[in-house]
Amino acid sequence: LAHLDDVLAYQTAFGEDYQLLFTTLPNMDTIVRQIARRYRVRVTEIGKIVSKESKGGRIQLKGQTWPKPLFEHF
C-alpha cells in the first residue's frame, strides 16, 4: 500500500478482519474496559469523533480524518 496516495482509505475499506467498531462518551472508558475484561474481549481506541462548527462532526483515526468510502456495500 505504500505506493498509494491515500493509504488510509484502502486500510479502512478492504480486508477480511471483522471487528466491532463503536463509539462511547469519553467518560465511559473505564466502564467499557471493565466489561471487556469481564468477557475477555480486547478493545482498542482507534480515534475520536470531534466537532467542528463549520463542518459538523468528523472522525479522526489516529490523528487523520476518516477517508471517504471507496465503495458502498449495498
mmJSON file of the N, C-alpha and C atoms, coordinates in Angstrom:
{"data_MODEL":{"atom_site":{
"group_PDB":["ATOM","ATOM","ATOM","ATOM","ATOM","ATOM","ATOM","ATOM","ATOM","ATOM","ATOM","ATOM","ATOM","ATOM","ATOM","ATOM","ATOM","ATOM","ATOM","ATOM","ATOM","ATOM","ATOM","ATOM","ATOM","ATOM","ATOM","ATOM","ATOM","ATOM","ATOM","ATOM","ATOM","ATOM","ATOM","ATOM","ATOM","ATOM","ATOM","ATOM","ATOM","ATOM","ATOM","ATOM","ATOM","ATOM","ATOM","ATOM","ATOM","ATOM","ATOM","ATOM","ATOM","ATOM","ATOM","ATOM","ATOM","ATOM","ATOM","ATOM","ATOM","ATOM","ATOM","ATOM","ATOM","ATOM","ATOM","ATOM","ATOM","ATOM","ATOM","ATOM","ATOM","ATOM","ATOM","ATOM","ATOM","ATOM","ATOM","ATOM","ATOM","ATOM","ATOM","ATOM","ATOM","ATOM","ATOM","ATOM","ATOM","ATOM","ATOM","ATOM","ATOM","ATOM","ATOM","ATOM","ATOM","ATOM","ATOM","ATOM","ATOM","ATOM","ATOM","ATOM","ATOM","ATOM","ATOM","ATOM","ATOM","ATOM","ATOM","ATOM","ATOM","ATOM","ATOM","ATOM","ATOM","ATOM","ATOM","ATOM","ATOM","ATOM","ATOM","ATOM","ATOM","ATOM","ATOM","ATOM","ATOM","ATOM","ATOM","ATOM","ATOM","ATOM","ATOM","ATOM","ATOM","ATOM","ATOM","ATOM","ATOM","ATOM","ATOM","ATOM","ATOM","ATOM","ATOM","ATOM","ATOM","ATOM","ATOM","ATOM","ATOM","ATOM","ATOM","ATOM","ATOM","ATOM","ATOM","ATOM","ATOM","ATOM","ATOM","ATOM","ATOM","ATOM","ATOM","ATOM","ATOM","ATOM","ATOM","ATOM","ATOM","ATOM","ATOM","ATOM","ATOM","ATOM","ATOM","ATOM","ATOM","ATOM","ATOM","ATOM","ATOM","ATOM","ATOM","ATOM","ATOM","ATOM","ATOM","ATOM","ATOM","ATOM","ATOM","ATOM","ATOM","ATOM","ATOM","ATOM","ATOM","ATOM","ATOM","ATOM","ATOM","ATOM","ATOM","ATOM","ATOM","ATOM","ATOM","ATOM","ATOM","ATOM","ATOM","ATOM","ATOM","ATOM","ATOM","ATOM","ATOM","ATOM"],
"id":[1,2,3,4,5,6,7,8,9,10,11,12,13,14,15,16,17,18,19,20,21,22,23,24,25,26,27,28,29,30,31,32,33,34,35,36,37,38,39,40,41,42,43,44,45,46,47,48,49,50,51,52,53,54,55,56,57,58,59,60,61,62,63,64,65,66,67,68,69,70,71,72,73,74,75,76,77,78,79,80,81,82,83,84,85,86,87,88,89,90,91,92,93,94,95,96,97,98,99,100,101,102,103,104,105,106,107,108,109,110,111,112,113,114,115,116,117,118,119,120,121,122,123,124,125,126,127,128,129,130,131,132,133,134,135,136,137,138,139,140,141,142,143,144,145,146,147,148,149,150,151,152,153,154,155,156,157,158,159,160,161,162,163,164,165,166,167,168,169,170,171,172,173,174,175,176,177,178,179,180,181,182,183,184,185,186,187,188,189,190,191,192,193,194,195,196,197,198,199,200,201,202,203,204,205,206,207,208,209,210,211,212,213,214,215,216,217,218,219,220,221,222],
"type_symbol":["N","C","C","N","C","C","N","C","C","N","C","C","N","C","C","N","C","C","N","C","C","N","C","C","N","C","C","N","C","C","N","C","C","N","C","C","N","C","C","N","C","C","N","C","C","N","C","C","N","C","C","N","C","C","N","C","C","N","C","C","N","C","C","N","C","C","N","C","C","N","C","C","N","C","C","N","C","C","N","C","C","N","C","C","N","C","C","N","C","C","N","C","C","N","C","C","N","C","C","N","C","C","N","C","C","N","C","C","N","C","C","N","C","C","N","C","C","N","C","C","N","C","C","N","C","C","N","C","C","N","C","C","N","C","C","N","C","C","N","C","C","N","C","C","N","C","C","N","C","C","N","C","C","N","C","C","N","C","C","N","C","C","N","C","C","N","C","C","N","C","C","N","C","C","N","C","C","N","C","C","N","C","C","N","C","C","N","C","C","N","C","C","N","C","C","N","C","C","N","C","C","N","C","C","N","C","C","N","C","C","N","C","C","N","C","C","N","C","C","N","C","C"],
"label_atom_id":["N","CA","C","N","CA","C","N","CA","C","N","CA","C","N","CA","C","N","CA","C","N","CA","C","N","CA","C","N","CA","C","N","CA","C","N","CA","C","N","CA","C","N","CA","C","N","CA","C","N","CA","C","N","CA","C","N","CA","C","N","CA","C","N","CA","C","N","CA","C","N","CA","C","N","CA","C","N","CA","C","N","CA","C","N","CA","C","N","CA","C","N","CA","C","N","CA","C","N","CA","C","N","CA","C","N","CA","C","N","CA","C","N","CA","C","N","CA","C","N","CA","C","N","CA","C","N","CA","C","N","CA","C","N","CA","C","N","CA","C","N","CA","C","N","CA","C","N","CA","C","N","CA","C","N","CA","C","N","CA","C","N","CA","C","N","CA","C","N","CA","C","N","CA","C","N","CA","C","N","CA","C","N","CA","C","N","CA","C","N","CA","C","N","CA","C","N","CA","C","N","CA","C","N","CA","C","N","CA","C","N","CA","C","N","CA","C","N","CA","C","N","CA","C","N","CA","C","N","CA","C","N","CA","C","N","CA","C","N","CA","C","N","CA","C","N","CA","C","N","CA","C","N","CA","C","N","CA","C"],
"label_alt_id":[null,null,null,null,null,null,null,null,null,null,null,null,null,null,null,null,null,null,null,null,null,null,null,null,null,null,null,null,null,null,null,null,null,null,null,null,null,null,null,null,null,null,null,null,null,null,null,null,null,null,null,null,null,null,null,null,null,null,null,null,null,null,null,null,null,null,null,null,null,null,null,null,null,null,null,null,null,null,null,null,null,null,null,null,null,null,null,null,null,null,null,null,null,null,null,null,null,null,null,null,null,null,null,null,null,null,null,null,null,null,null,null,null,null,null,null,null,null,null,null,null,null,null,null,null,null,null,null,null,null,null,null,null,null,null,null,null,null,null,null,null,null,null,null,null,null,null,null,null,null,null,null,null,null,null,null,null,null,null,null,null,null,null,null,null,null,null,null,null,null,null,null,null,null,null,null,null,null,null,null,null,null,null,null,null,null,null,null,null,null,null,null,null,null,null,null,null,null,null,null,null,null,null,null,null,null,null,null,null,null,null,null,null,null,null,null,null,null,null,null,null,null],
"label_comp_id":["LEU","LEU","LEU","ALA","ALA","ALA","HIS","HIS","HIS","LEU","LEU","LEU","ASP","ASP","ASP","ASP","ASP","ASP","VAL","VAL","VAL","LEU","LEU","LEU","ALA","ALA","ALA","TYR","TYR","TYR","GLN","GLN","GLN","THR","THR","THR","ALA","ALA","ALA","PHE","PHE","PHE","GLY","GLY","GLY","GLU","GLU","GLU","ASP","ASP","ASP","TYR","TYR","TYR","GLN","GLN","GLN","LEU","LEU","LEU","LEU","LEU","LEU","PHE","PHE","PHE","THR","THR","THR","THR","THR","THR","LEU","LEU","LEU","PRO","PRO","PRO","ASN","ASN","ASN","MET","MET","MET","ASP","ASP","ASP","THR","THR","THR","ILE","ILE","ILE","VAL","VAL","VAL","ARG","ARG","ARG","GLN","GLN","GLN","ILE","ILE","ILE","ALA","ALA","ALA","ARG","ARG","ARG","ARG","ARG","ARG","TYR","TYR","TYR","ARG","ARG","ARG","VAL","VAL","VAL","ARG","ARG","ARG","VAL","VAL","VAL","THR","THR","THR","GLU","GLU","GLU","ILE","ILE","ILE","GLY","GLY","GLY","LYS","LYS","LYS","ILE","ILE","ILE","VAL","VAL","VAL","SER","SER","SER","LYS","LYS","LYS","GLU","GLU","GLU","SER","SER","SER","LYS","LYS","LYS","GLY","GLY","GLY","GLY","GLY","GLY","ARG","ARG","ARG","ILE","ILE","ILE","GLN","GLN","GLN","LEU","LEU","LEU","LYS","LYS","LYS","GLY","GLY","GLY","GLN","GLN","GLN","THR","THR","THR","TRP","TRP","TRP","PRO","PRO","PRO","LYS","LYS","LYS","PRO","PRO","PRO","LEU","LEU","LEU","PHE","PHE","PHE","GLU","GLU","GLU","HIS","HIS","HIS","PHE","PHE","PHE"],
"label_asym_id":["A","A","A","A","A","A","A","A","A","A","A","A","A","A","A","A","A","A","A","A","A","A","A","A","A","A","A","A","A","A","A","A","A","A","A","A","A","A","A","A","A","A","A","A","A","A","A","A","A","A","A","A","A","A","A","A","A","A","A","A","A","A","A","A","A","A","A","A","A","A","A","A","A","A","A","A","A","A","A","A","A","A","A","A","A","A","A","A","A","A","A","A","A","A","A","A","A","A","A","A","A","A","A","A","A","A","A","A","A","A","A","A","A","A","A","A","A","A","A","A","A","A","A","A","A","A","A","A","A","A","A","A","A","A","A","A","A","A","A","A","A","A","A","A","A","A","A","A","A","A","A","A","A","A","A","A","A","A","A","A","A","A","A","A","A","A","A","A","A","A","A","A","A","A","A","A","A","A","A","A","A","A","A","A","A","A","A","A","A","A","A","A","A","A","A","A","A","A","A","A","A","A","A","A","A","A","A","A","A","A","A","A","A","A","A","A","A","A","A","A","A","A"],
"label_entity_id":["1","1","1","1","1","1","1","1","1","1","1","1","1","1","1","1","1","1","1","1","1","1","1","1","1","1","1","1","1","1","1","1","1","1","1","1","1","1","1","1","1","1","1","1","1","1","1","1","1","1","1","1","1","1","1","1","1","1","1","1","1","1","1","1","1","1","1","1","1","1","1","1","1","1","1","1","1","1","1","1","1","1","1","1","1","1","1","1","1","1","1","1","1","1","1","1","1","1","1","1","1","1","1","1","1","1","1","1","1","1","1","1","1","1","1","1","1","1","1","1","1","1","1","1","1","1","1","1","1","1","1","1","1","1","1","1","1","1","1","1","1","1","1","1","1","1","1","1","1","1","1","1","1","1","1","1","1","1","1","1","1","1","1","1","1","1","1","1","1","1","1","1","1","1","1","1","1","1","1","1","1","1","1","1","1","1","1","1","1","1","1","1","1","1","1","1","1","1","1","1","1","1","1","1","1","1","1","1","1","1","1","1","1","1","1","1","1","1","1","1","1","1"],
"label_seq_id":[1,1,1,2,2,2,3,3,3,4,4,4,5,5,5,6,6,6,7,7,7,8,8,8,9,9,9,10,10,10,11,11,11,12,12,12,13,13,13,14,14,14,15,15,15,16,16,16,17,17,17,18,18,18,19,19,19,20,20,20,21,21,21,22,22,22,23,23,23,24,24,24,25,25,25,26,26,26,27,27,27,28,28,28,29,29,29,30,30,30,31,31,31,32,32,32,33,33,33,34,34,34,35,35,35,36,36,36,37,37,37,38,38,38,39,39,39,40,40,40,41,41,41,42,42,42,43,43,43,44,44,44,45,45,45,46,46,46,47,47,47,48,48,48,49,49,49,50,50,50,51,51,51,52,52,52,53,53,53,54,54,54,55,55,55,56,56,56,57,57,57,58,58,58,59,59,59,60,60,60,61,61,61,62,62,62,63,63,63,64,64,64,65,65,65,66,66,66,67,67,67,68,68,68,69,69,69,70,70,70,71,71,71,72,72,72,73,73,73,74,74,74],
"pdbx_PDB_ins_code":[null,null,null,null,null,null,null,null,null,null,null,null,null,null,null,null,null,null,null,null,null,null,null,null,null,null,null,null,null,null,null,null,null,null,null,null,null,null,null,null,null,null,null,null,null,null,null,null,null,null,null,null,null,null,null,null,null,null,null,null,null,null,null,null,null,null,null,null,null,null,null,null,null,null,null,null,null,null,null,null,null,null,null,null,null,null,null,null,null,null,null,null,null,null,null,null,null,null,null,null,null,null,null,null,null,null,null,null,null,null,null,null,null,null,null,null,null,null,null,null,null,null,null,null,null,null,null,null,null,null,null,null,null,null,null,null,null,null,null,null,null,null,null,null,null,null,null,null,null,null,null,null,null,null,null,null,null,null,null,null,null,null,null,null,null,null,null,null,null,null,null,null,null,null,null,null,null,null,null,null,null,null,null,null,null,null,null,null,null,null,null,null,null,null,null,null,null,null,null,null,null,null,null,null,null,null,null,null,null,null,null,null,null,null,null,null,null,null,null,null,null,null],
"Cartn_x":[0.803,0.0,0.846,2.121,2.975,3.008,2.739,2.804,1.526,0.489,-0.794,-0.821,-1.596,-1.722,-2.531,-3.608,-4.494,-4.499,-3.423,-3.243,-4.37,-4.748,-5.768,-7.097,-7.461,-8.712,-8.711,-7.603,-7.513,-7.446,-6.777,-6.689,-8.052,-8.909,-10.22,-11.297,-11.011,-12.037,-11.956,-10.797,-10.636,-10.087,-10.19,-9.668,-10.777,-10.403,-11.371,-11.35,-10.853,-10.883,-12.217,-12.92,-14.212,-14.125,-14.319,-14.318,-15.45,-15.902,-16.971,-16.382,-16.874,-16.458,-17.603,-17.32,-18.372,-17.829,-18.734,-18.35,-19.005,-18.375,-18.94,-18.612,-19.265,-18.92,-17.55,-16.774,-15.424,-15.416,-16.442,-16.432,-16.815,-17.06,-17.429,-16.225,-15.059,-13.864,-13.654,-13.73,-13.499,-14.524,-15.781,-16.838,-16.655,-16.352,-16.146,-14.996,-13.917,-12.768,-13.073,-13.871,-14.276,-15.114,-16.052,-16.889,-16.031,-15.106,-14.23,-13.403,-12.872,-12.107,-12.994,-14.213,-15.129,-15.389,-15.561,-15.878,-14.658,-13.483,-12.218,-12.233,-12.635,-12.685,-11.686,-10.878,-9.9,-10.566,-10.384,-10.865,-9.674,-9.726,-8.644,-9.232,-8.785,-9.208,-8.448,-9.187,-8.536,-8.714,-9.528,-9.733,-10.789,-11.166,-12.153,-13.067,-14.301,-15.212,-15.129,-14.759,-14.604,-15.581,-15.932,-16.892,-16.164,-16.615,-16.113,-17.328,-17.467,-18.681,-19.044,-18.088,-18.402,-18.718,-18.238,-18.401,-19.162,-19.748,-20.397,-19.356,-19.695,-18.756,-17.845,-16.728,-15.818,-15.131,-14.644,-13.985,-12.484,-11.722,-10.271,-9.776,-8.96,-8.367,-6.88,-6.438,-5.037,-4.536,-5.332,-4.919,-5.24,-5.746,-6.1,-7.616,-8.137,-9.571,-9.961,-11.083,-11.562,-11.801,-11.314,-11.444,-12.852,-13.138,-14.403,-14.4,-15.559,-15.602,-15.169,-14.495,-14.082,-15.188,-16.163,-17.305,-18.413,-19.621,-20.747,-21.136,-21.397,-21.73,-23.064,-24.02,-25.383,-25.807],
"Cartn_y":[-1.206,0.0,1.27,1.14,2.313,3.192,2.631,3.412,4.206,4.016,4.684,6.062,6.955,8.306,8.326,7.539,7.558,6.186,5.872,4.566,4.278,5.279,5.068,4.634,5.159,4.765,3.271,2.753,1.323,0.475,0.982,0.236,0.087,1.075,1.02,0.412,0.162,-0.31,-1.798,-2.39,-3.765,-4.661,-5.941,-6.914,-7.796,-8.862,-9.822,-9.893,-8.868,-8.825,-8.239,-8.953,-8.489,-8.125,-6.857,-6.372,-5.382,-5.209,-4.277,-2.899,-1.937,-0.548,0.179,0.855,1.545,2.816,3.679,4.907,4.938,5.657,5.887,7.319,7.748,9.041,8.922,9.999,9.925,9.409,9.722,9.301,7.833,7.094,5.682,4.747,5.281,4.472,3.408,3.782,2.833,1.702,2.035,1.025,0.074,0.618,-0.222,-1.189,-0.715,-1.586,-2.651,-2.311,-3.306,-4.412,-4.033,-5.027,-5.894,-5.26,-6.012,-7.042,-6.655,-7.613,-8.756,-8.435,-9.47,-10.525,-10.087,-11.026,-11.407,-11.002,-11.32,-10.889,-9.645,-9.049,-7.902,-7.867,-6.789,-5.576,-4.414,-3.164,-2.243,-1.491,-0.584,0.733,1.821,3.133,3.438,3.701,3.966,5.409,6.156,7.536,8.22,9.406,10.203,10.883,11.087,11.908,13.304,14.242,15.618,16.514,17.59,18.511,19.723,20.153,21.368,22.18,23.357,24.139,24.339,24.581,24.888,23.657,22.476,21.284,20.161,20.394,19.308,18.424,17.16,16.246,15.59,15.108,14.346,13.308,12.276,11.193,11.305,11.189,11.158,9.776,9.194,7.892,8.1,8.01,8.244,9.549,10.605,11.923,12.261,11.316,11.572,11.557,12.366,12.367,11.085,10.47,9.222,9.451,8.582,8.794,8.54,9.098,8.816,7.352,6.69,5.275,5.074,3.978,3.645,2.922,2.379,1.69,1.629,1.27,1.066,-0.396,-0.984,-2.404,-2.723,-1.814,-2.07,-1.016],
"Cartn_z":[0.0,0.0,0.0,0.268,0.419,-0.822,-1.982,-3.212,-3.492,-2.698,-2.912,-2.265,-2.863,-2.313,-1.022,-0.959,0.192,0.866,1.545,2.174,3.171,3.962,4.985,4.38,3.232,2.574,2.259,1.783,1.471,2.74,3.767,5.024,5.683,5.54,6.183,5.298,4.026,3.099,2.789,2.879,2.418,3.515,3.319,4.265,4.785,5.403,5.914,7.433,8.076,9.537,9.964,10.821,11.281,12.751,13.022,14.386,14.541,15.745,16.033,16.259,15.511,15.665,16.353,17.456,18.179,18.801,19.224,19.908,21.284,22.185,23.516,23.92,24.951,25.525,26.183,26.21,26.794,28.234,29.025,30.422,30.608,29.526,29.605,29.468,29.295,29.047,30.118,31.37,32.466,32.438,32.23,32.204,31.023,29.859,28.672,28.912,29.505,29.757,30.821,31.807,32.82,32.178,31.336,30.652,29.729,29.022,28.12,28.893,30.044,30.861,31.332,31.745,32.241,31.171,29.929,28.843,28.005,28.465,27.786,26.322,26.128,24.793,24.764,23.738,23.606,22.97,23.567,22.986,22.769,21.678,21.323,20.859,21.44,20.964,19.683,18.609,17.33,16.868,17.547,17.129,17.963,17.517,18.226,17.222,17.622,16.838,17.428,16.608,17.07,16.33,16.949,16.356,15.793,14.656,14.045,13.655,14.194,14.0,12.538,11.683,10.286,9.448,9.842,9.012,9.696,10.84,11.567,12.215,12.445,13.082,12.067,12.53,11.683,12.544,11.913,12.641,12.413,13.476,13.356,13.738,12.884,13.133,13.319,14.559,14.906,14.303,14.463,14.024,12.583,11.813,10.419,10.283,9.373,9.13,8.423,8.838,8.239,6.754,5.893,4.443,3.922,2.761,2.09,1.644,1.658,1.254,-0.187,-0.452,-1.818,-2.561,-1.83,-2.442,-1.418,-1.865,-0.96,-0.997,0.174,0.26,-0.352,-0.248,-0.743,-1.729],
"occupancy":[1.0,1.0,1.0,1.0,1.0,1.0,1.0,1.0,1.0,1.0,1.0,1.0,1.0,1.0,1.0,1.0,1.0,1.0,1.0,1.0,1.0,1.0,1.0,1.0,1.0,1.0,1.0,1.0,1.0,1.0,1.0,1.0,1.0,1.0,1.0,1.0,1.0,1.0,1.0,1.0,1.0,1.0,1.0,1.0,1.0,1.0,1.0,1.0,1.0,1.0,1.0,1.0,1.0,1.0,1.0,1.0,1.0,1.0,1.0,1.0,1.0,1.0,1.0,1.0,1.0,1.0,1.0,1.0,1.0,1.0,1.0,1.0,1.0,1.0,1.0,1.0,1.0,1.0,1.0,1.0,1.0,1.0,1.0,1.0,1.0,1.0,1.0,1.0,1.0,1.0,1.0,1.0,1.0,1.0,1.0,1.0,1.0,1.0,1.0,1.0,1.0,1.0,1.0,1.0,1.0,1.0,1.0,1.0,1.0,1.0,1.0,1.0,1.0,1.0,1.0,1.0,1.0,1.0,1.0,1.0,1.0,1.0,1.0,1.0,1.0,1.0,1.0,1.0,1.0,1.0,1.0,1.0,1.0,1.0,1.0,1.0,1.0,1.0,1.0,1.0,1.0,1.0,1.0,1.0,1.0,1.0,1.0,1.0,1.0,1.0,1.0,1.0,1.0,1.0,1.0,1.0,1.0,1.0,1.0,1.0,1.0,1.0,1.0,1.0,1.0,1.0,1.0,1.0,1.0,1.0,1.0,1.0,1.0,1.0,1.0,1.0,1.0,1.0,1.0,1.0,1.0,1.0,1.0,1.0,1.0,1.0,1.0,1.0,1.0,1.0,1.0,1.0,1.0,1.0,1.0,1.0,1.0,1.0,1.0,1.0,1.0,1.0,1.0,1.0,1.0,1.0,1.0,1.0,1.0,1.0,1.0,1.0,1.0,1.0,1.0,1.0,1.0,1.0,1.0,1.0,1.0,1.0],
"B_iso_or_equiv":[0.0,0.0,0.0,0.0,0.0,0.0,0.0,0.0,0.0,0.0,0.0,0.0,0.0,0.0,0.0,0.0,0.0,0.0,0.0,0.0,0.0,0.0,0.0,0.0,0.0,0.0,0.0,0.0,0.0,0.0,0.0,0.0,0.0,0.0,0.0,0.0,0.0,0.0,0.0,0.0,0.0,0.0,0.0,0.0,0.0,0.0,0.0,0.0,0.0,0.0,0.0,0.0,0.0,0.0,0.0,0.0,0.0,0.0,0.0,0.0,0.0,0.0,0.0,0.0,0.0,0.0,0.0,0.0,0.0,0.0,0.0,0.0,0.0,0.0,0.0,0.0,0.0,0.0,0.0,0.0,0.0,0.0,0.0,0.0,0.0,0.0,0.0,0.0,0.0,0.0,0.0,0.0,0.0,0.0,0.0,0.0,0.0,0.0,0.0,0.0,0.0,0.0,0.0,0.0,0.0,0.0,0.0,0.0,0.0,0.0,0.0,0.0,0.0,0.0,0.0,0.0,0.0,0.0,0.0,0.0,0.0,0.0,0.0,0.0,0.0,0.0,0.0,0.0,0.0,0.0,0.0,0.0,0.0,0.0,0.0,0.0,0.0,0.0,0.0,0.0,0.0,0.0,0.0,0.0,0.0,0.0,0.0,0.0,0.0,0.0,0.0,0.0,0.0,0.0,0.0,0.0,0.0,0.0,0.0,0.0,0.0,0.0,0.0,0.0,0.0,0.0,0.0,0.0,0.0,0.0,0.0,0.0,0.0,0.0,0.0,0.0,0.0,0.0,0.0,0.0,0.0,0.0,0.0,0.0,0.0,0.0,0.0,0.0,0.0,0.0,0.0,0.0,0.0,0.0,0.0,0.0,0.0,0.0,0.0,0.0,0.0,0.0,0.0,0.0,0.0,0.0,0.0,0.0,0.0,0.0,0.0,0.0,0.0,0.0,0.0,0.0,0.0,0.0,0.0,0.0,0.0,0.0],
"pdbx_formal_charge":[null,null,null,null,null,null,null,null,null,null,null,null,null,null,null,null,null,null,null,null,null,null,null,null,null,null,null,null,null,null,null,null,null,null,null,null,null,null,null,null,null,null,null,null,null,null,null,null,null,null,null,null,null,null,null,null,null,null,null,null,null,null,null,null,null,null,null,null,null,null,null,null,null,null,null,null,null,null,null,null,null,null,null,null,null,null,null,null,null,null,null,null,null,null,null,null,null,null,null,null,null,null,null,null,null,null,null,null,null,null,null,null,null,null,null,null,null,null,null,null,null,null,null,null,null,null,null,null,null,null,null,null,null,null,null,null,null,null,null,null,null,null,null,null,null,null,null,null,null,null,null,null,null,null,null,null,null,null,null,null,null,null,null,null,null,null,null,null,null,null,null,null,null,null,null,null,null,null,null,null,null,null,null,null,null,null,null,null,null,null,null,null,null,null,null,null,null,null,null,null,null,null,null,null,null,null,null,null,null,null,null,null,null,null,null,null,null,null,null,null,null,null],
"auth_seq_id":[1,1,1,2,2,2,3,3,3,4,4,4,5,5,5,6,6,6,7,7,7,8,8,8,9,9,9,10,10,10,11,11,11,12,12,12,13,13,13,14,14,14,15,15,15,16,16,16,17,17,17,18,18,18,19,19,19,20,20,20,21,21,21,22,22,22,23,23,23,24,24,24,25,25,25,26,26,26,27,27,27,28,28,28,29,29,29,30,30,30,31,31,31,32,32,32,33,33,33,34,34,34,35,35,35,36,36,36,37,37,37,38,38,38,39,39,39,40,40,40,41,41,41,42,42,42,43,43,43,44,44,44,45,45,45,46,46,46,47,47,47,48,48,48,49,49,49,50,50,50,51,51,51,52,52,52,53,53,53,54,54,54,55,55,55,56,56,56,57,57,57,58,58,58,59,59,59,60,60,60,61,61,61,62,62,62,63,63,63,64,64,64,65,65,65,66,66,66,67,67,67,68,68,68,69,69,69,70,70,70,71,71,71,72,72,72,73,73,73,74,74,74],
"auth_comp_id":["LEU","LEU","LEU","ALA","ALA","ALA","HIS","HIS","HIS","LEU","LEU","LEU","ASP","ASP","ASP","ASP","ASP","ASP","VAL","VAL","VAL","LEU","LEU","LEU","ALA","ALA","ALA","TYR","TYR","TYR","GLN","GLN","GLN","THR","THR","THR","ALA","ALA","ALA","PHE","PHE","PHE","GLY","GLY","GLY","GLU","GLU","GLU","ASP","ASP","ASP","TYR","TYR","TYR","GLN","GLN","GLN","LEU","LEU","LEU","LEU","LEU","LEU","PHE","PHE","PHE","THR","THR","THR","THR","THR","THR","LEU","LEU","LEU","PRO","PRO","PRO","ASN","ASN","ASN","MET","MET","MET","ASP","ASP","ASP","THR","THR","THR","ILE","ILE","ILE","VAL","VAL","VAL","ARG","ARG","ARG","GLN","GLN","GLN","ILE","ILE","ILE","ALA","ALA","ALA","ARG","ARG","ARG","ARG","ARG","ARG","TYR","TYR","TYR","ARG","ARG","ARG","VAL","VAL","VAL","ARG","ARG","ARG","VAL","VAL","VAL","THR","THR","THR","GLU","GLU","GLU","ILE","ILE","ILE","GLY","GLY","GLY","LYS","LYS","LYS","ILE","ILE","ILE","VAL","VAL","VAL","SER","SER","SER","LYS","LYS","LYS","GLU","GLU","GLU","SER","SER","SER","LYS","LYS","LYS","GLY","GLY","GLY","GLY","GLY","GLY","ARG","ARG","ARG","ILE","ILE","ILE","GLN","GLN","GLN","LEU","LEU","LEU","LYS","LYS","LYS","GLY","GLY","GLY","GLN","GLN","GLN","THR","THR","THR","TRP","TRP","TRP","PRO","PRO","PRO","LYS","LYS","LYS","PRO","PRO","PRO","LEU","LEU","LEU","PHE","PHE","PHE","GLU","GLU","GLU","HIS","HIS","HIS","PHE","PHE","PHE"],
"auth_asym_id":["A","A","A","A","A","A","A","A","A","A","A","A","A","A","A","A","A","A","A","A","A","A","A","A","A","A","A","A","A","A","A","A","A","A","A","A","A","A","A","A","A","A","A","A","A","A","A","A","A","A","A","A","A","A","A","A","A","A","A","A","A","A","A","A","A","A","A","A","A","A","A","A","A","A","A","A","A","A","A","A","A","A","A","A","A","A","A","A","A","A","A","A","A","A","A","A","A","A","A","A","A","A","A","A","A","A","A","A","A","A","A","A","A","A","A","A","A","A","A","A","A","A","A","A","A","A","A","A","A","A","A","A","A","A","A","A","A","A","A","A","A","A","A","A","A","A","A","A","A","A","A","A","A","A","A","A","A","A","A","A","A","A","A","A","A","A","A","A","A","A","A","A","A","A","A","A","A","A","A","A","A","A","A","A","A","A","A","A","A","A","A","A","A","A","A","A","A","A","A","A","A","A","A","A","A","A","A","A","A","A","A","A","A","A","A","A","A","A","A","A","A","A"],
"auth_atom_id":["N","CA","C","N","CA","C","N","CA","C","N","CA","C","N","CA","C","N","CA","C","N","CA","C","N","CA","C","N","CA","C","N","CA","C","N","CA","C","N","CA","C","N","CA","C","N","CA","C","N","CA","C","N","CA","C","N","CA","C","N","CA","C","N","CA","C","N","CA","C","N","CA","C","N","CA","C","N","CA","C","N","CA","C","N","CA","C","N","CA","C","N","CA","C","N","CA","C","N","CA","C","N","CA","C","N","CA","C","N","CA","C","N","CA","C","N","CA","C","N","CA","C","N","CA","C","N","CA","C","N","CA","C","N","CA","C","N","CA","C","N","CA","C","N","CA","C","N","CA","C","N","CA","C","N","CA","C","N","CA","C","N","CA","C","N","CA","C","N","CA","C","N","CA","C","N","CA","C","N","CA","C","N","CA","C","N","CA","C","N","CA","C","N","CA","C","N","CA","C","N","CA","C","N","CA","C","N","CA","C","N","CA","C","N","CA","C","N","CA","C","N","CA","C","N","CA","C","N","CA","C","N","CA","C","N","CA","C","N","CA","C","N","CA","C","N","CA","C","N","CA","C","N","CA","C","N","CA","C"],
"pdbx_PDB_model_num":[1,1,1,1,1,1,1,1,1,1,1,1,1,1,1,1,1,1,1,1,1,1,1,1,1,1,1,1,1,1,1,1,1,1,1,1,1,1,1,1,1,1,1,1,1,1,1,1,1,1,1,1,1,1,1,1,1,1,1,1,1,1,1,1,1,1,1,1,1,1,1,1,1,1,1,1,1,1,1,1,1,1,1,1,1,1,1,1,1,1,1,1,1,1,1,1,1,1,1,1,1,1,1,1,1,1,1,1,1,1,1,1,1,1,1,1,1,1,1,1,1,1,1,1,1,1,1,1,1,1,1,1,1,1,1,1,1,1,1,1,1,1,1,1,1,1,1,1,1,1,1,1,1,1,1,1,1,1,1,1,1,1,1,1,1,1,1,1,1,1,1,1,1,1,1,1,1,1,1,1,1,1,1,1,1,1,1,1,1,1,1,1,1,1,1,1,1,1,1,1,1,1,1,1,1,1,1,1,1,1,1,1,1,1,1,1,1,1,1,1,1,1]
}}}
